[in-house]
């Protein structure tokens, strides 16, 4: 696992909080993937994504295929009123509201 040589702030997507990672730390793979500046890493190299994915195969099913999330349900727009008078019955009757 790669070590940091600089302090880095990243936003943890699971907890929606900012996390401070200090020099010398070996961050979790999910947090390490968020650090894209090579200057922050030892030897100036980003950690290999292949090594991290080999450690965590939770995104694959029993056949080794990638799992895909079900598509999100579409939200339909509410129906608009077709009556132009917007509920004013007197306007449709032509009696002036009397």
N, C-alpha and C positions, 0 to 999 in steps of 0.2 A: 504494500500500500504506500502511496506517495505521501510525503509530509509537506506541510506548509512552511514557507520561509517568511511570510508576511501575515499580519493580521488581516482578516477578511470578514466583512459583514455579508451574510446571505439571508434571504427570507425563506424560512422553512415553509414549504407549501402545505405540509400536513397540519401544522399548528398555527399557521398564519402569524408567525412572530419572527422578528429579526434575531439571528443567532450570530454571536461573535466567535469566530474560530481563530485561535491564537497560533503564533509560529511554533513549529514542532509538533502540532497536533496532526493526527491522521483522521480526517473527517469521515463520517459514514458515506458510503457510496452515493446515496441519494442526495446528500449535501455537496459532495465533491463534484458531482455532475453540474452543479450550479456555478462553480468557480471556473470561468473560462479564460481568465488572465494567466498566461504562462509564467509571468513574473512572480506570481504568488506561490508557485510550486518549486520544490527542490529540483535542481538540474534544469529548470525552465521548461519542463515537459508536463503536459496535461496527463492525468492518469488515463490509462487505456480503458475505453468503454467496454472492450471485449472481456477484460479481466473482471470488471465489475458485474457484467451481465452473467458471467459464468458463476459468480457467487450467488446470484439471485435469479433463479429460474421460476419465480412465482408467476410471471406473466405468460407462462406456457402451459398448455394442457398436457394430459398424459401421453399424447402422441408426439410432443415436442413442437407442435404448431403454436404460433402466436394466438393468444386469445384476443377477440375483438369485442368491444362493448356494443351492446344493442343500441341502435339509433335512438336518439331522443324523440319523445313524442312531440308532434307539432301542435301548437296552440292556435286554435282558429279565432279569427276576429269576431267580435259580437255583431249580430245583425243590426243594421241601421234601420231606423224608422222610415217607412215608405210614405207615410202620410205627411205632406208638407205643412199641414196646419199644426202639427206637433200637439195634438190632443185638444185643440180648440174646436169644439163642435159648432159653435155659432158661425165661424167663418165658412164652414161648408154648407150651412143651411141658407145663407144669404139673407137672414132677417136682421142683421146688424147687432145681434146679441140681445134682442128684446125678448 
